[in-house]
């Protein structure tokens, strides 16, 4: 990339039809003749087709310059976040190790004052990766292990994959000098040869890591430090895979991996791939594959979730996948090679109950390992438990019906089978009766009948034809939705009245941050006898694991469900409150007693569903009283 003065020179020449002399350029740009020649030399190094030189002066290839300027504009960071990442990568890739602040500010079109403000943020971001930014006069430099420089580059570039995590073109755009598809092919073929398996996200993570490694080796930045136990790794099949990959990479890209590079790649393979095909594993032989220690941890985790959330995780297919995931996670914890997850923010926002369940699991794993688990790994756990949780929830929330059908051969059975086939995911046919009178003792949500009712009207009902038509199917679908919505409203209102009262509702009470808000709410709940003194620390502990804020709301709570009484403190503010790196307008502090932990599931899910809609959120923020707020919540179901 050329600096801003060179770009300015190109822009000026682009608008000239005649030859322009070096003297004219120096006067126009207010720089010396020597600087003009330096700028032109710099431009020619980047693209020799841009400027045409003669003894009459300079001209440009206008179509080529237009393309170049357009591309240069797209490379210039536009936001503070983009600038921070740009500066870090420039510091890492800079061969001279030191960068002049004035030159850098000119290059990215910002003032020196703005750049110095950015450098404070650069310093903080680098510190998280054990890298130190040095500022001495007008010079800046970055110091730290090559390992950590690669880690921060991996982190920055991985963020760019989030919009389309499996799109290899994103990596290709960042590394135009390397054939990324070939790198991916080398990895996949090595895994196939050794009968190893890796999911799509982990594969992209590995591709990105290897691409960065190739680029760093090409530029003589050698990985000279590893914590790996060489004797241990040499015994593993993963070491063989790493050697296979490295041999191909060295041939294709004309580079040399040292032993430390190979060991680091081995660790990544150990923590991201498995030599187990899920089809070969079942509940009976699972311990053979994951080991007794891991199986004990998995069983404890499943027991904890069953206790906390009333969810049974012993379904065989889930158990196998979950246990294998935990085995790999424990390996990643030991090597500190955590996986990146491009779906983390999406899972937190769209599936908060599932994510909260994953936080509880992660907390238990932290107790076993004494290691913090990051949000990306928590989100991977959420992916595993999500399908199981949703399936079980569907079973509990199915609408039930009875079929009233005067018996005529087996047509009643055929009608029931047709209904079950069309609506099996949401409707359970519990009874088939032939007389209206038989409905009296049934416990169902509504009745599907092929005849008109005479006396019995206690149940909601619809009348359909003996052989279902498209119109009948629409009638049944609408009735299912109507009954489901009414049940949800009824259950939600019942739960609200059981845990919510006017003394726990505050409107337009402002705090500087989430810590102050939590302090106040917990103190109030303690005064009213809902919680013990240590509950506040448990809320902060849960918040430290992963923020409970999303989509303009926050639902702080303890992971232990050990409150004296179940309750809900509500804070509604027209002006949003700063909550970590988000802003929230509504806060629900939930205190759950163990005997009423099902309420947590129901309320948490209902509240997040309601408030995921911005229109509902806006309506609730506008409520001015407790009664108005309750009525609006129920209306929004």
C-alpha positions as CSV (number, residue, x, y, z in Angstrom):
1,X,0.0,0.0,0.0
2,X,1.3,3.5,-0.8
3,X,1.0,6.5,1.5
4,X,-1.5,9.3,1.3
5,X,0.9,11.8,-0.4
6,X,1.5,9.2,-3.2
7,X,-2.2,8.7,-3.6
8,X,-2.7,12.5,-3.7
9,X,-0.1,12.6,-6.5
10,X,-1.9,9.9,-8.4
11,X,-5.2,11.7,-8.0
12,X,-3.8,14.9,-9.3
13,X,-2.1,13.3,-12.4
14,X,-5.4,11.5,-13.1
15,X,-7.1,14.8,-13.8
16,X,-4.3,16.1,-16.1
17,X,-4.4,15.5,-19.9
18,X,-0.9,16.9,-20.6
19,X,2.5,16.0,-19.2
20,X,3.2,17.3,-15.7
21,X,6.8,18.0,-14.6
22,X,8.3,17.1,-11.2
23,X,8.5,20.8,-10.4
24,X,4.8,21.3,-11.0
25,X,4.0,18.4,-8.8
26,X,6.3,19.7,-6.0
27,X,4.6,23.1,-6.0
28,X,1.1,21.5,-6.2
29,X,1.7,19.1,-3.3
30,X,3.9,21.5,-1.4
31,X,6.7,19.0,-1.1
32,X,10.4,18.9,-2.3
33,X,11.4,17.6,-5.7
34,X,13.2,14.7,-3.9
35,X,9.9,13.8,-2.2
36,X,8.1,13.8,-5.6
37,X,10.6,11.3,-7.0
38,X,10.3,9.1,-3.9
39,X,6.5,9.0,-4.2
40,X,6.8,8.0,-7.9
41,X,9.3,5.4,-7.1
42,X,7.1,4.0,-4.3
43,X,4.1,3.9,-6.7
44,X,6.1,2.1,-9.4
45,X,7.2,-0.6,-6.8
46,X,3.6,-1.3,-6.1
47,X,2.3,-1.2,-9.7
48,X,4.7,-0.4,-12.6
49,X,1.8,0.2,-15.0
50,X,0.3,3.3,-13.2
51,X,2.8,6.1,-14.2
52,X,4.3,6.8,-17.6
53,X,7.6,8.8,-17.4
54,X,9.4,10.8,-20.1
55,X,11.7,13.8,-20.3
56,X,8.5,15.9,-20.6
57,X,7.3,14.8,-17.1
58,X,4.7,12.3,-16.0
59,X,1.3,11.0,-17.1
60,X,-0.8,8.2,-15.8
61,X,-2.7,5.2,-17.3
62,X,-6.1,6.5,-16.3
63,X,-8.2,3.3,-16.3
64,X,-5.4,1.5,-14.3
65,X,-5.2,4.4,-11.8
66,X,-9.0,4.4,-11.3
67,X,-9.0,0.8,-10.4
68,X,-5.9,1.2,-8.1
69,X,-7.4,4.2,-6.3
70,X,-10.7,2.5,-5.8
71,X,-8.9,-0.6,-4.3
72,X,-6.7,1.6,-2.1
73,X,-9.7,3.4,-0.7
74,X,-11.2,0.0,0.3
75,X,-8.0,-1.0,2.1
76,X,-7.9,2.2,4.2
77,X,-9.5,1.4,7.6
78,X,-12.8,3.4,8.0
79,X,-13.8,2.8,11.7
80,X,-11.8,3.0,15.0
81,X,-12.1,-0.9,15.2
82,X,-10.7,-1.3,11.7
83,X,-7.9,1.1,12.5
84,X,-6.9,-0.8,15.6
85,X,-6.7,-4.1,13.7
86,X,-4.9,-2.5,10.8
87,X,-2.3,-1.0,13.1
88,X,-1.7,-4.3,14.9
89,X,-1.2,-6.2,11.7
90,X,1.1,-3.5,10.3
91,X,3.2,-3.6,13.5
92,X,3.5,-7.4,13.2
93,X,4.3,-7.5,9.5
94,X,6.6,-4.4,9.5
95,X,10.2,-5.7,8.6
96,X,11.9,-2.6,10.2
97,X,10.1,-3.4,13.5
98,X,9.6,0.4,14.2
99,X,6.9,2.6,12.7
100,X,6.8,6.4,12.7
101,X,3.6,7.8,14.1
102,X,3.5,10.7,11.6
103,X,3.9,8.4,8.6
104,X,1.2,6.0,9.9
105,X,-1.3,8.8,10.5
106,X,-0.7,10.1,6.9
107,X,-1.1,6.6,5.6
108,X,-4.6,6.0,7.1
109,X,-5.8,9.7,6.8
110,X,-6.2,10.6,10.4
111,X,-4.6,13.2,12.7
112,X,-1.7,12.3,15.0
113,X,-3.9,13.0,18.0
114,X,-6.5,10.5,16.8
115,X,-3.8,8.0,16.1
116,X,-2.4,8.4,19.7
117,X,-6.0,7.8,21.0
118,X,-6.2,4.6,18.9
119,X,-2.8,3.4,20.2
120,X,-4.2,3.2,23.8
121,X,-6.8,0.7,22.5
122,X,-4.1,-1.1,20.5
123,X,-2.1,-1.5,23.7
124,X,-5.1,-3.0,25.6
125,X,-5.9,-5.4,22.8
126,X,-2.3,-6.5,22.5
127,X,-2.0,-6.9,26.3
128,X,-4.6,-9.7,26.2
129,X,-2.3,-11.7,23.9
130,X,0.9,-11.0,26.1
131,X,2.2,-8.5,23.6
132,X,3.6,-5.1,24.6
133,X,3.2,-1.9,22.5
134,X,6.2,0.5,23.1
135,X,5.8,4.2,22.3
136,X,9.0,6.2,22.3
137,X,8.8,9.7,21.0
138,X,7.3,9.4,17.5
139,X,8.1,5.7,17.1
140,X,6.0,2.7,18.0
141,X,6.9,-1.0,18.1
142,X,5.4,-4.3,19.2
143,X,7.3,-6.8,21.4
144,X,6.4,-10.4,22.2
145,X,6.7,-14.0,21.3
146,X,6.1,-15.0,17.7
147,X,3.5,-17.5,19.0
148,X,1.4,-14.6,20.5
149,X,1.7,-12.5,17.4
150,X,0.2,-15.3,15.3
151,X,-2.6,-15.7,17.9
152,X,-3.6,-12.1,17.7
153,X,-3.5,-12.2,13.9
154,X,-5.6,-15.3,13.9
155,X,-8.1,-13.6,16.2
156,X,-8.3,-10.5,14.0
157,X,-8.7,-12.4,10.8
158,X,-11.2,-14.9,12.3
159,X,-13.5,-12.0,13.2
160,X,-13.7,-11.3,9.4
161,X,-15.1,-14.8,8.9
162,X,-18.1,-14.3,11.2
163,X,-20.5,-13.2,8.5
164,X,-19.9,-16.3,6.4
165,X,-17.8,-18.7,8.6
166,X,-17.4,-21.4,6.0
167,X,-16.6,-19.1,3.1
168,X,-13.0,-19.8,2.2
169,X,-13.0,-16.8,0.0
170,X,-12.7,-14.5,3.0
171,X,-9.4,-16.1,3.9
172,X,-8.3,-16.0,0.3
173,X,-9.0,-12.2,0.2
174,X,-6.8,-11.7,3.2
175,X,-3.9,-13.8,1.7
176,X,-3.9,-13.2,-2.0
177,X,-0.4,-14.7,-2.5
178,X,-1.5,-18.2,-1.3
179,X,-3.9,-20.8,-2.8
180,X,-6.2,-21.3,0.2
181,X,-8.2,-24.1,-1.5
182,X,-5.0,-26.0,-1.9
183,X,-4.2,-25.6,1.8
184,X,-7.6,-26.9,2.7
185,X,-7.2,-29.8,0.3
186,X,-3.9,-30.8,1.9
187,X,-5.5,-30.8,5.3
188,X,-8.6,-32.8,4.3
189,X,-6.6,-35.4,2.4
190,X,-4.3,-36.0,5.4
191,X,-7.2,-36.4,7.7
192,X,-8.8,-38.9,5.3
193,X,-5.6,-40.9,5.1
194,X,-5.5,-41.2,8.9
195,X,-9.4,-41.7,9.3
196,X,-9.8,-38.5,11.3
197,X,-12.8,-36.3,11.5
198,X,-13.2,-32.5,11.9
199,X,-16.2,-30.2,11.7
200,X,-16.4,-27.3,9.3
201,X,-15.7,-24.5,11.8
202,X,-12.7,-26.2,13.2
203,X,-11.4,-26.9,9.7
204,X,-11.6,-23.2,8.8
205,X,-9.8,-22.4,12.1
206,X,-7.0,-24.8,11.1
207,X,-6.8,-23.4,7.5
208,X,-6.5,-19.9,8.9
209,X,-3.8,-20.9,11.4
210,X,-1.7,-22.7,8.8
211,X,-2.1,-19.8,6.3
212,X,-0.8,-17.4,8.9
213,X,2.1,-19.7,9.7
214,X,3.1,-20.0,6.0
215,X,3.0,-16.2,5.6
216,X,5.1,-15.7,8.8
217,X,7.7,-18.4,7.8
218,X,7.9,-16.8,4.3
219,X,8.8,-13.5,6.0
220,X,11.4,-15.1,8.3
221,X,9.3,-14.9,11.5
222,X,10.2,-18.3,13.0
223,X,8.2,-20.0,15.8
224,X,10.9,-20.6,18.4
225,X,9.0,-21.6,21.5
226,X,6.7,-24.4,22.4
227,X,5.3,-25.8,25.7
228,X,4.5,-29.2,24.0
229,X,5.9,-32.4,25.4
230,X,7.8,-33.8,22.3
231,X,8.0,-37.3,23.7
232,X,4.2,-37.3,24.2
233,X,3.3,-35.9,20.8
234,X,5.6,-38.2,18.8
235,X,3.5,-41.2,20.1
236,X,0.3,-39.7,18.7
237,X,-1.3,-40.3,15.3
238,X,-1.9,-36.5,15.2
239,X,1.8,-36.0,15.0
240,X,1.8,-38.2,11.9
241,X,-1.0,-36.1,10.4
242,X,0.9,-32.9,11.2
243,X,4.0,-34.3,9.5
244,X,1.9,-35.3,6.4
245,X,0.5,-31.8,6.2
246,X,3.8,-30.1,6.7
247,X,5.6,-32.2,4.0
248,X,3.0,-31.2,1.4
249,X,3.0,-27.5,2.5
250,X,6.8,-27.4,2.3
251,X,6.8,-28.8,-1.3
252,X,4.0,-26.4,-2.5
253,X,5.0,-23.2,-0.8
254,X,8.8,-23.6,-0.7
255,X,9.1,-23.2,3.0
256,X,10.7,-25.0,6.0
257,X,8.7,-25.9,9.1
258,X,10.9,-26.3,12.2
259,X,10.1,-28.9,14.9
260,X,8.3,-26.3,17.1
261,X,6.0,-25.4,14.2
262,X,5.1,-29.1,13.8
263,X,4.5,-29.6,17.5
264,X,2.2,-26.6,17.6
265,X,0.2,-27.9,14.6
266,X,0.0,-31.3,16.3
267,X,-1.6,-29.6,19.4
268,X,-4.1,-27.9,17.2
269,X,-5.1,-31.2,15.5
270,X,-5.4,-33.0,18.9
271,X,-7.7,-30.3,20.2
272,X,-9.9,-29.9,17.1
273,X,-10.2,-33.3,15.5
274,X,-11.0,-36.9,16.5
275,X,-10.3,-40.3,15.1
276,X,-13.7,-41.5,16.2
277,X,-16.6,-41.8,13.7
278,X,-19.8,-41.2,15.6
279,X,-21.4,-44.2,13.8
280,X,-19.0,-46.5,15.5
281,X,-19.7,-45.3,19.0
282,X,-22.8,-46.1,21.2
283,X,-23.8,-45.6,24.8
284,X,-22.4,-49.0,25.8
285,X,-18.9,-48.6,24.4
286,X,-18.6,-44.8,24.8
287,X,-16.2,-45.0,27.8
288,X,-13.7,-46.9,25.7
289,X,-13.4,-43.9,23.4
290,X,-13.4,-41.0,25.9
291,X,-11.9,-42.6,29.0
292,X,-13.3,-43.2,32.5
293,X,-12.3,-39.7,33.8
294,X,-14.0,-37.9,31.0
295,X,-17.1,-40.1,31.3
296,X,-17.4,-39.4,35.0
297,X,-17.3,-35.6,34.2
298,X,-19.9,-36.0,31.5
299,X,-22.2,-38.0,33.8
300,X,-21.8,-35.2,36.5
301,X,-22.6,-32.5,33.9
302,X,-25.8,-34.3,32.8
303,X,-26.9,-34.8,36.4
304,X,-26.3,-31.1,37.1
305,X,-28.4,-30.0,34.1
306,X,-31.2,-32.4,34.9
307,X,-31.3,-30.9,38.5
308,X,-31.1,-27.3,37.3
309,X,-33.3,-27.4,34.2
310,X,-35.3,-30.6,34.3
311,X,-33.7,-31.7,31.0
312,X,-32.8,-35.3,30.4
313,X,-29.5,-35.5,28.4
314,X,-29.3,-39.3,28.4
315,X,-30.6,-39.7,24.9
316,X,-28.0,-42.0,23.3
317,X,-27.1,-40.0,20.2
318,X,-26.7,-36.8,22.1
319,X,-24.7,-38.5,24.9
320,X,-22.2,-39.8,22.3
321,X,-21.7,-36.5,20.6
322,X,-21.6,-34.5,23.8
323,X,-19.0,-36.8,25.5
324,X,-16.7,-36.7,22.4
325,X,-17.0,-32.9,22.4
326,X,-16.1,-32.7,26.1
327,X,-13.1,-35.0,25.5
328,X,-11.8,-32.7,22.9
329,X,-12.6,-29.6,25.0
330,X,-10.6,-31.0,27.9
331,X,-7.6,-31.4,25.5
332,X,-8.0,-27.8,24.3
333,X,-8.1,-26.6,27.9
334,X,-4.8,-28.4,28.7
335,X,-3.0,-27.0,25.6
336,X,-4.8,-23.5,25.8
337,X,-5.8,-23.9,22.2
338,X,-9.5,-22.8,22.4
339,X,-11.7,-22.9,19.3
340,X,-13.2,-19.9,17.7
341,X,-16.9,-19.9,17.1
342,X,-18.5,-17.6,14.5
343,X,-22.0,-18.2,15.8
344,X,-21.3,-17.0,19.4
345,X,-23.2,-13.7,19.2
346,X,-26.1,-15.3,17.3
347,X,-26.5,-18.1,19.9
348,X,-26.4,-15.6,22.8
349,X,-29.0,-13.3,21.2
350,X,-31.4,-15.9,19.7
351,X,-31.1,-18.8,22.1
352,X,-30.4,-17.3,25.5
353,X,-31.9,-20.1,27.6
354,X,-29.8,-22.7,25.7
355,X,-26.7,-20.5,26.1
356,X,-27.4,-20.1,29.8
357,X,-27.6,-23.9,30.1
358,X,-24.2,-24.0,28.4
359,X,-22.8,-21.5,30.8
360,X,-23.8,-23.7,33.7
361,X,-22.0,-26.7,32.1
362,X,-18.9,-24.5,31.5
363,X,-18.9,-23.4,35.2
364,X,-18.9,-27.0,36.3
365,X,-16.0,-27.8,33.8
366,X,-14.1,-24.8,35.2
367,X,-14.4,-26.3,38.7
368,X,-12.9,-29.6,37.4
369,X,-10.1,-28.0,35.5
370,X,-9.4,-24.7,37.3
371,X,-9.4,-23.0,33.9
372,X,-11.7,-20.3,32.5
373,X,-13.7,-21.3,29.4
374,X,-14.2,-18.6,26.8
375,X,-17.5,-17.6,25.2
376,X,-16.7,-19.3,21.9
377,X,-16.3,-22.7,23.7
378,X,-19.5,-22.0,25.7
379,X,-21.3,-21.4,22.4
380,X,-20.1,-24.7,21.0
381,X,-21.5,-26.5,24.1
382,X,-24.8,-24.6,23.4
383,X,-24.8,-26.0,19.8
384,X,-24.5,-29.5,21.2
385,X,-27.2,-29.2,23.8
386,X,-29.5,-27.0,21.8
387,X,-31.1,-29.6,19.6
388,X,-31.7,-31.9,22.5
389,X,-33.2,-29.1,24.6
390,X,-35.5,-27.9,21.8
391,X,-36.7,-31.5,21.1
392,X,-37.6,-32.2,24.7
393,X,-39.3,-28.8,25.0
394,X,-41.4,-29.6,21.9
395,X,-42.5,-32.8,23.5
396,X,-43.7,-30.9,26.6
397,X,-45.4,-28.2,24.7
398,X,-47.4,-30.3,22.2
399,X,-51.0,-29.4,21.9
400,X,-53.4,-32.4,22.6
401,X,-56.7,-33.2,20.9
402,X,-59.5,-35.7,20.7
403,X,-61.2,-36.9,17.5
404,X,-65.0,-37.3,17.5
405,X,-65.9,-39.7,14.7
406,X,-69.0,-42.0,14.6
407,X,-67.4,-45.4,13.9
408,X,-67.5,-46.5,10.3
409,X,-65.0,-49.3,9.5
410,X,-61.5,-48.0,10.1
411,X,-62.1,-44.4,8.7
412,X,-61.6,-42.9,12.2
413,X,-58.1,-44.5,12.4
414,X,-57.2,-43.2,8.9
415,X,-58.3,-39.7,9.8
416,X,-56.1,-39.9,13.0
417,X,-53.2,-41.1,10.9
418,X,-53.7,-38.3,8.4
419,X,-53.7,-35.7,11.2
420,X,-50.7,-37.2,12.9
421,X,-48.8,-37.2,9.7
422,X,-49.5,-33.6,8.9
423,X,-49.1,-32.2,12.5
424,X,-47.0,-34.7,14.3
425,X,-44.5,-32.1,15.4
426,X,-47.0,-29.9,17.2
427,X,-50.1,-32.0,17.9
428,X,-50.8,-35.2,19.8
429,X,-54.0,-37.2,19.2
430,X,-54.8,-38.6,22.6
431,X,-58.3,-40.0,22.1
432,X,-60.7,-41.1,19.4
433,X,-64.4,-41.2,20.5
434,X,-67.6,-42.1,18.7
435,X,-70.1,-40.2,20.9
436,X,-70.3,-36.7,22.1
437,X,-70.9,-37.8,25.6
438,X,-67.5,-39.6,25.8
439,X,-65.8,-36.2,25.7
440,X,-66.8,-35.3,29.2
441,X,-64.0,-36.9,31.1
442,X,-61.2,-36.2,28.7
443,X,-58.2,-34.0,29.3
444,X,-57.3,-32.4,25.9
445,X,-56.8,-28.9,24.5
446,X,-59.4,-29.1,21.7
447,X,-61.6,-31.5,19.7
448,X,-61.6,-32.3,16.0
449,X,-65.0,-33.5,14.9
450,X,-66.6,-34.8,11.7
451,X,-70.1,-34.0,13.0
452,X,-71.8,-31.0,14.5
453,X,-72.0,-30.8,18.3
454,X,-75.4,-30.9,19.9
455,X,-74.9,-30.3,23.6
456,X,-71.2,-30.5,24.5
457,X,-69.3,-27.2,24.1
458,X,-66.8,-27.2,27.0
459,X,-63.8,-27.7,24.6
460,X,-62.7,-25.5,21.7
461,X,-63.5,-27.5,18.6
462,X,-63.4,-27.5,14.8
463,X,-65.4,-29.5,12.3
464,X,-63.5,-31.2,9.4
465,X,-64.4,-33.6,6.6
466,X,-64.0,-37.4,6.8
467,X,-61.1,-37.1,4.4
468,X,-58.9,-34.1,5.1
469,X,-59.0,-31.2,2.6
470,X,-56.5,-28.4,2.3
471,X,-59.1,-26.1,4.0
472,X,-59.3,-28.6,6.9
473,X,-55.5,-28.6,7.3
474,X,-55.5,-24.8,7.6
475,X,-58.3,-25.0,10.2
476,X,-56.3,-27.4,12.3
477,X,-53.1,-25.4,12.0
478,X,-54.9,-22.2,13.0
479,X,-56.5,-23.9,16.0
480,X,-53.2,-25.3,17.2
481,X,-51.6,-21.8,17.1
482,X,-54.7,-20.3,18.8
483,X,-54.6,-22.9,21.6
484,X,-50.9,-22.7,22.0
485,X,-51.0,-18.9,22.3
486,X,-53.8,-19.0,24.9
487,X,-51.9,-21.6,26.9
488,X,-48.7,-19.5,26.8
489,X,-50.6,-16.4,27.9
490,X,-52.3,-18.3,30.8
491,X,-49.1,-19.9,32.0
492,X,-47.1,-16.7,31.7
493,X,-49.7,-14.7,33.6
494,X,-49.8,-17.3,36.3
495,X,-46.0,-17.3,36.6
496,X,-45.9,-13.5,36.6
497,X,-48.4,-13.2,39.5
498,X,-46.5,-15.8,41.5
499,X,-43.1,-14.1,41.3
500,X,-43.8,-10.4,40.6
501,X,-45.2,-7.6,42.7
502,X,-45.3,-3.8,42.5
503,X,-42.6,-3.3,45.1
504,X,-40.1,-5.0,42.8
505,X,-40.9,-2.7,39.8
506,X,-38.8,0.5,39.3
507,X,-39.2,3.0,36.4
508,X,-36.5,5.4,35.2
509,X,-33.9,4.7,37.9
510,X,-30.4,5.3,36.4
511,X,-27.0,3.8,37.2
512,X,-23.6,4.3,35.6
513,X,-23.0,0.6,34.8
514,X,-24.3,-2.9,35.3
515,X,-22.3,-3.3,38.6
516,X,-24.2,-0.5,40.3
517,X,-27.5,-1.7,39.0
518,X,-26.9,-5.3,40.3
519,X,-25.7,-3.9,43.6
520,X,-28.9,-1.9,44.0
521,X,-31.3,-4.7,42.9
522,X,-29.7,-7.4,45.0
523,X,-29.7,-5.1,48.1
524,X,-33.4,-4.5,47.6
525,X,-34.2,-8.2,47.1
526,X,-32.2,-9.0,50.2
527,X,-34.1,-6.4,52.3
528,X,-37.4,-8.0,51.2
529,X,-36.2,-11.5,52.2
530,X,-35.8,-13.0,48.7
531,X,-32.1,-13.8,48.9
532,X,-29.1,-14.3,51.2
533,X,-26.1,-11.9,51.2
534,X,-23.9,-14.2,49.1
535,X,-26.4,-14.2,46.2
536,X,-25.0,-10.9,44.9
537,X,-21.6,-12.4,44.5
538,X,-23.1,-15.3,42.6
539,X,-24.8,-12.9,40.2
540,X,-21.5,-11.2,39.5
541,X,-19.9,-14.6,39.1
542,X,-22.4,-15.5,36.4
543,X,-22.0,-12.1,34.7
544,X,-18.2,-12.7,34.6
545,X,-18.7,-16.0,32.8
546,X,-20.6,-14.3,30.0
547,X,-22.7,-11.1,29.9
548,X,-26.5,-11.7,30.4
549,X,-27.2,-8.6,28.2
550,X,-28.6,-9.0,24.7
551,X,-31.0,-7.2,22.3
552,X,-31.5,-4.2,24.7
553,X,-32.3,-6.2,27.8
554,X,-30.4,-8.0,30.6
555,X,-31.5,-10.9,32.8
556,X,-28.9,-11.2,35.6
557,X,-29.2,-14.3,37.8
558,X,-27.3,-16.8,39.9
559,X,-26.4,-20.2,38.4
560,X,-27.3,-22.0,41.7
561,X,-31.0,-21.3,42.0
562,X,-30.7,-21.2,45.8
563,X,-32.8,-18.1,46.6
564,X,-35.0,-18.0,49.7
565,X,-37.9,-17.1,47.5
566,X,-38.6,-17.0,43.8
567,X,-39.0,-13.4,42.5
568,X,-38.3,-10.9,39.7
569,X,-37.0,-7.4,40.1
570,X,-37.7,-5.2,37.1
571,X,-36.0,-2.0,36.1
572,X,-37.4,-0.1,33.1
573,X,-35.5,3.0,31.8
574,X,-36.3,5.3,28.8
575,X,-32.6,6.1,28.6
576,X,-30.4,3.0,28.1
577,X,-27.9,1.9,30.7
578,X,-24.4,0.9,29.8
579,X,-24.0,-2.9,30.4
580,X,-20.5,-4.0,29.4
581,X,-20.2,-3.2,25.7
582,X,-24.0,-3.1,25.2
583,X,-26.8,-0.8,26.2
584,X,-30.0,-2.1,27.9
585,X,-33.3,-0.5,28.7
586,X,-35.0,-3.3,30.7
587,X,-33.4,-5.4,33.4
588,X,-35.0,-8.4,35.0
589,X,-33.1,-9.8,38.1
590,X,-34.4,-13.3,38.7
591,X,-34.1,-15.1,42.0
592,X,-35.1,-18.7,41.9
593,X,-35.8,-21.1,44.7
594,X,-34.8,-24.7,44.0
595,X,-38.4,-26.0,44.4
596,X,-39.6,-23.6,41.7
597,X,-36.7,-24.0,39.2
598,X,-39.1,-24.8,36.3
599,X,-40.4,-21.2,36.6
600,X,-36.9,-20.1,35.6
601,X,-37.1,-22.0,32.3
602,X,-40.6,-20.8,31.5
603,X,-40.0,-17.2,32.5
604,X,-36.6,-16.9,30.9
605,X,-37.8,-18.3,27.7
606,X,-41.0,-16.3,27.6
607,X,-39.3,-13.0,28.4
608,X,-36.5,-13.5,25.8
609,X,-39.1,-14.4,23.1
610,X,-41.2,-11.3,23.9
611,X,-38.2,-9.0,24.0
612,X,-36.4,-10.3,20.9
613,X,-39.0,-8.2,19.0
614,X,-37.9,-4.5,19.0
615,X,-41.6,-3.4,18.7
616,X,-42.4,-5.2,22.0
617,X,-39.3,-3.7,23.7
618,X,-40.4,-0.2,22.7
619,X,-44.0,-0.8,23.9
620,X,-42.7,-2.0,27.3
621,X,-40.2,0.9,27.7
622,X,-43.1,3.3,27.2
623,X,-45.2,1.8,30.1
624,X,-45.4,4.1,33.1
625,X,-46.9,1.8,35.8
626,X,-46.6,-1.7,37.1
627,X,-50.1,-2.7,36.0
628,X,-49.6,-1.3,32.5
629,X,-46.3,-3.1,32.2
630,X,-47.8,-6.5,33.3
631,X,-50.7,-6.1,30.9
632,X,-48.4,-5.2,28.0
633,X,-46.1,-8.2,28.7
634,X,-49.1,-10.6,28.5
635,X,-50.4,-8.8,25.3
636,X,-47.0,-9.3,23.7
637,X,-47.0,-13.1,24.1
